[in-house]
Amino acid sequence: MALRIDVNKKWHQLDLYDASRRLKTYSIAVGKMLTPTPPGNFKIINKKENPGGPFGAMWMGLSKPHYGIHGTNNPSSIGKDVSHGCIRMTNRDVLELAARVPIGTNVYIH
């Protein structure tokens, strides 16, 4: 499998692909105007379950330092521009995604 993640900031959507086939679409929150989610191509470089703080049930760090895909203890924030630049998902969704994607998975943010 050639898994990759495609993040559409405008649509607040994270899509998981296997090559060109979309496997799943998740609703997300992204960075606010003053702390936008950075566009570009990154990789997942680490994972930590129950990282503490506002990161919910899972942290998946990106190859851009200080940025990641993580859960949230505030599910009402999903679908909004509210984070400090990270990609937020519901805890249920981030745990499902983390179980499917290995470290090294490509993440394209646009």
ChimeraX commands (.cxc) that place a marker at each C-alpha (Angstrom):
marker #1 position 0.00,0.00,0.00 radius 0.5
marker #1 position 1.19,3.51,-0.85 radius 0.5
marker #1 position -0.68,5.47,1.81 radius 0.5
marker #1 position -0.64,9.25,1.77 radius 0.5
marker #1 position -2.54,12.03,3.49 radius 0.5
marker #1 position -4.00,15.03,1.66 radius 0.5
marker #1 position -5.07,18.01,3.81 radius 0.5
marker #1 position -7.36,20.63,2.26 radius 0.5
marker #1 position -7.31,23.63,4.63 radius 0.5
marker #1 position -10.11,25.50,2.85 radius 0.5
marker #1 position -12.52,22.56,3.10 radius 0.5
marker #1 position -11.35,21.47,6.61 radius 0.5
marker #1 position -10.83,18.01,5.18 radius 0.5
marker #1 position -8.16,15.33,5.54 radius 0.5
marker #1 position -8.26,12.52,2.97 radius 0.5
marker #1 position -6.41,9.23,3.33 radius 0.5
marker #1 position -5.36,7.74,-0.01 radius 0.5
marker #1 position -3.88,4.45,-1.14 radius 0.5
marker #1 position -2.13,5.58,-4.33 radius 0.5
marker #1 position -4.97,7.35,-6.21 radius 0.5
marker #1 position -7.86,5.65,-4.34 radius 0.5
marker #1 position -9.45,7.66,-1.53 radius 0.5
marker #1 position -9.98,5.39,1.47 radius 0.5
marker #1 position -11.51,7.83,3.98 radius 0.5
marker #1 position -12.32,11.49,4.51 radius 0.5
marker #1 position -12.11,13.14,7.93 radius 0.5
marker #1 position -13.28,16.57,9.14 radius 0.5
marker #1 position -10.49,18.63,10.71 radius 0.5
marker #1 position -9.65,21.98,12.26 radius 0.5
marker #1 position -6.67,23.98,10.99 radius 0.5
marker #1 position -4.65,27.02,11.99 radius 0.5
marker #1 position -6.18,30.43,12.52 radius 0.5
marker #1 position -5.17,33.52,10.55 radius 0.5
marker #1 position -2.31,34.53,12.88 radius 0.5
marker #1 position -0.97,30.95,13.18 radius 0.5
marker #1 position -1.84,29.26,9.87 radius 0.5
marker #1 position -1.26,25.63,9.06 radius 0.5
marker #1 position 1.83,25.60,6.82 radius 0.5
marker #1 position 1.34,24.40,3.25 radius 0.5
marker #1 position 3.76,21.92,1.74 radius 0.5
marker #1 position 4.88,18.30,1.63 radius 0.5
marker #1 position 5.81,16.69,4.94 radius 0.5
marker #1 position 6.14,13.26,6.51 radius 0.5
marker #1 position 4.85,11.78,9.74 radius 0.5
marker #1 position 8.01,11.38,11.84 radius 0.5
marker #1 position 6.65,10.18,15.20 radius 0.5
marker #1 position 3.54,9.13,17.08 radius 0.5
marker #1 position 2.66,9.44,20.75 radius 0.5
marker #1 position -0.49,8.10,22.35 radius 0.5
marker #1 position -2.06,10.25,25.11 radius 0.5
marker #1 position 0.57,13.03,24.83 radius 0.5
marker #1 position -1.17,15.19,27.43 radius 0.5
marker #1 position -2.23,18.81,27.25 radius 0.5
marker #1 position -4.58,19.89,24.47 radius 0.5
marker #1 position -3.43,17.17,22.04 radius 0.5
marker #1 position -6.18,14.66,22.78 radius 0.5
marker #1 position -5.65,10.93,22.42 radius 0.5
marker #1 position -2.82,10.96,19.82 radius 0.5
marker #1 position -0.01,13.12,18.44 radius 0.5
marker #1 position 1.55,12.43,15.03 radius 0.5
marker #1 position 4.46,14.80,14.52 radius 0.5
marker #1 position 5.28,16.15,11.08 radius 0.5
marker #1 position 8.71,16.72,9.53 radius 0.5
marker #1 position 8.08,20.46,10.02 radius 0.5
marker #1 position 9.13,21.00,13.65 radius 0.5
marker #1 position 6.36,21.87,16.15 radius 0.5
marker #1 position 3.56,20.85,13.76 radius 0.5
marker #1 position 1.47,17.72,13.78 radius 0.5
marker #1 position -1.85,15.96,13.41 radius 0.5
marker #1 position -3.48,15.43,16.76 radius 0.5
marker #1 position -6.69,14.80,18.64 radius 0.5
marker #1 position -8.58,17.41,20.60 radius 0.5
marker #1 position -10.42,17.62,23.89 radius 0.5
marker #1 position -12.68,20.22,22.21 radius 0.5
marker #1 position -14.52,18.41,19.39 radius 0.5
marker #1 position -16.66,21.51,18.70 radius 0.5
marker #1 position -13.53,23.11,17.17 radius 0.5
marker #1 position -13.55,20.67,14.23 radius 0.5
marker #1 position -14.40,22.40,10.94 radius 0.5
marker #1 position -12.92,25.73,12.02 radius 0.5
marker #1 position -9.73,27.80,11.73 radius 0.5
marker #1 position -8.77,27.74,15.41 radius 0.5
marker #1 position -5.46,25.95,16.02 radius 0.5
marker #1 position -1.92,27.26,16.39 radius 0.5
marker #1 position -1.09,25.66,13.03 radius 0.5
marker #1 position -1.60,21.97,13.77 radius 0.5
marker #1 position -4.26,19.78,12.23 radius 0.5
marker #1 position -6.89,18.78,14.79 radius 0.5
marker #1 position -9.15,15.75,14.53 radius 0.5
marker #1 position -11.66,14.16,16.89 radius 0.5
marker #1 position -9.96,11.68,19.21 radius 0.5
marker #1 position -11.84,8.78,17.60 radius 0.5
marker #1 position -10.73,9.84,14.10 radius 0.5
marker #1 position -7.08,10.50,15.00 radius 0.5
marker #1 position -6.79,7.09,16.69 radius 0.5
marker #1 position -8.28,5.41,13.61 radius 0.5
marker #1 position -5.93,7.31,11.28 radius 0.5
marker #1 position -2.86,6.63,13.43 radius 0.5
marker #1 position -3.63,2.91,13.42 radius 0.5
marker #1 position -3.68,2.94,9.60 radius 0.5
marker #1 position -0.67,5.09,8.67 radius 0.5
marker #1 position 2.95,4.22,9.43 radius 0.5
marker #1 position 5.70,6.64,10.34 radius 0.5
marker #1 position 7.08,7.99,7.06 radius 0.5
marker #1 position 3.63,8.55,5.49 radius 0.5
marker #1 position 3.57,11.57,3.18 radius 0.5
marker #1 position 1.34,14.48,4.19 radius 0.5
marker #1 position 0.46,17.11,1.58 radius 0.5
marker #1 position -1.09,20.28,3.00 radius 0.5
marker #1 position -2.69,22.85,0.68 radius 0.5
marker link #1:1,2 radius 0.2
marker link #1:2,3 radius 0.2
marker link #1:3,4 radius 0.2
marker link #1:4,5 radius 0.2
marker link #1:5,6 radius 0.2
marker link #1:6,7 radius 0.2
marker link #1:7,8 radius 0.2
marker link #1:8,9 radius 0.2
marker link #1:9,10 radius 0.2
marker link #1:10,11 radius 0.2
marker link #1:11,12 radius 0.2
marker link #1:12,13 radius 0.2
marker link #1:13,14 radius 0.2
marker link #1:14,15 radius 0.2
marker link #1:15,16 radius 0.2
marker link #1:16,17 radius 0.2
marker link #1:17,18 radius 0.2
marker link #1:18,19 radius 0.2
marker link #1:19,20 radius 0.2
marker link #1:20,21 radius 0.2
marker link #1:21,22 radius 0.2
marker link #1:22,23 radius 0.2
marker link #1:23,24 radius 0.2
marker link #1:24,25 radius 0.2
marker link #1:25,26 radius 0.2
marker link #1:26,27 radius 0.2
marker link #1:27,28 radius 0.2
marker link #1:28,29 radius 0.2
marker link #1:29,30 radius 0.2
marker link #1:30,31 radius 0.2
marker link #1:31,32 radius 0.2
marker link #1:32,33 radius 0.2
marker link #1:33,34 radius 0.2
marker link #1:34,35 radius 0.2
marker link #1:35,36 radius 0.2
marker link #1:36,37 radius 0.2
marker link #1:37,38 radius 0.2
marker link #1:38,39 radius 0.2
marker link #1:39,40 radius 0.2
marker link #1:40,41 radius 0.2
marker link #1:41,42 radius 0.2
marker link #1:42,43 radius 0.2
marker link #1:43,44 radius 0.2
marker link #1:44,45 radius 0.2
marker link #1:45,46 radius 0.2
marker link #1:46,47 radius 0.2
marker link #1:47,48 radius 0.2
marker link #1:48,49 radius 0.2
marker link #1:49,50 radius 0.2
marker link #1:50,51 radius 0.2
marker link #1:51,52 radius 0.2
marker link #1:52,53 radius 0.2
marker link #1:53,54 radius 0.2
marker link #1:54,55 radius 0.2
marker link #1:55,56 radius 0.2
marker link #1:56,57 radius 0.2
marker link #1:57,58 radius 0.2
marker link #1:58,59 radius 0.2
marker link #1:59,60 radius 0.2
marker link #1:60,61 radius 0.2
marker link #1:61,62 radius 0.2
marker link #1:62,63 radius 0.2
marker link #1:63,64 radius 0.2
marker link #1:64,65 radius 0.2
marker link #1:65,66 radius 0.2
marker link #1:66,67 radius 0.2
marker link #1:67,68 radius 0.2
marker link #1:68,69 radius 0.2
marker link #1:69,70 radius 0.2
marker link #1:70,71 radius 0.2
marker link #1:71,72 radius 0.2
marker link #1:72,73 radius 0.2
marker link #1:73,74 radius 0.2
marker link #1:74,75 radius 0.2
marker link #1:75,76 radius 0.2
marker link #1:76,77 radius 0.2
marker link #1:77,78 radius 0.2
marker link #1:78,79 radius 0.2
marker link #1:79,80 radius 0.2
marker link #1:80,81 radius 0.2
marker link #1:81,82 radius 0.2
marker link #1:82,83 radius 0.2
marker link #1:83,84 radius 0.2
marker link #1:84,85 radius 0.2
marker link #1:85,86 radius 0.2
marker link #1:86,87 radius 0.2
marker link #1:87,88 radius 0.2
marker link #1:88,89 radius 0.2
marker link #1:89,90 radius 0.2
marker link #1:90,91 radius 0.2
marker link #1:91,92 radius 0.2
marker link #1:92,93 radius 0.2
marker link #1:93,94 radius 0.2
marker link #1:94,95 radius 0.2
marker link #1:95,96 radius 0.2
marker link #1:96,97 radius 0.2
marker link #1:97,98 radius 0.2
marker link #1:98,99 radius 0.2
marker link #1:99,100 radius 0.2
marker link #1:100,101 radius 0.2
marker link #1:101,102 radius 0.2
marker link #1:102,103 radius 0.2
marker link #1:103,104 radius 0.2
marker link #1:104,105 radius 0.2
marker link #1:105,106 radius 0.2
marker link #1:106,107 radius 0.2
marker link #1:107,108 radius 0.2
marker link #1:108,109 radius 0.2
marker link #1:109,110 radius 0.2
view
